[in-house]
Amino acid sequence: MAETVLSISHLTKQFDGQTVLEDLSLDVSEGEVVVIVGSSGCGKSTLLRCINALEEIQGGEIRLRGELIRHDGKNLPELRQKIGMVFQSYELFPHLTVLENLLLAPVKAQKRSRNEVREEALALLERVGLKEKADSWPRQLSGGQKQRVAIVRALIMHPEILLFDEVTAALDPEMVREVLDVIVSLADQGRTMLIVTHEMSFARAVADRIILLEDRRILEESSPDQFFTAPKTEQARKFLQTFEFIRKKKEEA
Amino acid sequence: MPDLGLEVLWKGKNFARLLGGLWVALRISLISAGISVLAGILLGIAASRKRSVSSVVLRIWLSVIHVMPQMVLLFLMYFGTTRAFGWNLSGEAAAVIVFSLWGTAEMADLVRGAVTSIPVIQRESVEALGLKPGQIYRWIILPQAVRRLIPLSINLITRMIKTTSLVTLLGVVEILKVAQQIIEANRKASPNAAFGVYLTVFVMYYLACRPLSLAAKKLEKQWR
């Protein structure tokens, strides 16, 4: 049995008295890819934001390799360095080149040598097909390229776990593929990942475990094959139906 | 060609005197600008926190400065304080105080605007990378804020330079006062001097302010 990397127990999150997540527990073990699906506003993104303490939590606890993650914790910056997060809107730093975007945190926060990180940054950029963009500015990149840079920016910190928050939701359809391919290759390398997405065929391909979040809690937890072919709950079946289109053609009617 | 009265400029040291007057105007505005930029940055950063005491102070301060004509503030500071508090401020000192009060408030508002205009999620994405609050300011928030700030603050400084023409009313011998003196002194010999001298003053203001506006435009374009 692989070691547990992330452990969430009895998490409760409220916004102005309204409960968004209630008594939610979830463990992610090393090398596991967990995909979270659910309708909009079900709290998927909030869950990811709680994990690296961008949100204060009202109950329960979150541990990374046994270490408690607290919104007001003294060691929060160090813990966050071990949690890679990729946002829907990329959030590259517009005043820095691609390479400087990648170097900032390893050099300033982790105090690693600039030269060593530079080498690694260029190697990683090459892996995602963007080596020639190292000296470009973020505004010169397409959405898909920006998102690949953002993934590299998370990877270069050598995180214990990667969080992906609907990373293709803001992309044009033709750019979704290039980003998802990168994530699939990360899964092949055995990275531990927690992914929120609306791309169902990607979810099925990349996940070791699928979680359906609905009504503030985990409603169903299954292997991808089971989830997509024989969902256990009625809600899961309904949720999957929203992605299907059936049109009665005239001759059948 | 009508007589523009330009010949007055070459009489005696008139041209040098005008330049001296310009220097007085620039000195007042540049000292005030220096104070305003420094104080404004500190106050602006403090006021960028919502519901802070500094943000309330800045709001009240701004509301006063915005509705008060600068000339009234100048008179209040120069003539008003002499009798009421027994302060014997020179006209130049009074001008620097008023301009700094005005500039600090506006500068702080610009800084506050620039800092808060950086999206929360930009800050969150650096936090997520594990940088400490000081590092986040130093490497992400301030560099982006400064880029938004520089064109606006240069605009403020040119407005300050222009507004120094008011301090002639406090008896400060700056460029406009010198111009009046030259015109008065040559009333008989060159009755048309008013045009030539004021035209020169106009060109001098233009040459002093224009490079700043150009620099602001250039920076703005470069950082878009």
Interface residues (C-beta under 8 A of the other chain):
Chain A: N52 L54 P77 E78 L79 R80 Q81 K82 I83 M85 F87 S89 E91 F93 P94 H95 L104 A105 K108 A109 Q110 R153 A154 M157
Chain B: I121 Q122 E124 S125 V126 E127 A128 L129 G130 L131 K132 Q135 W139 I140 P143 Q144 R147 W223
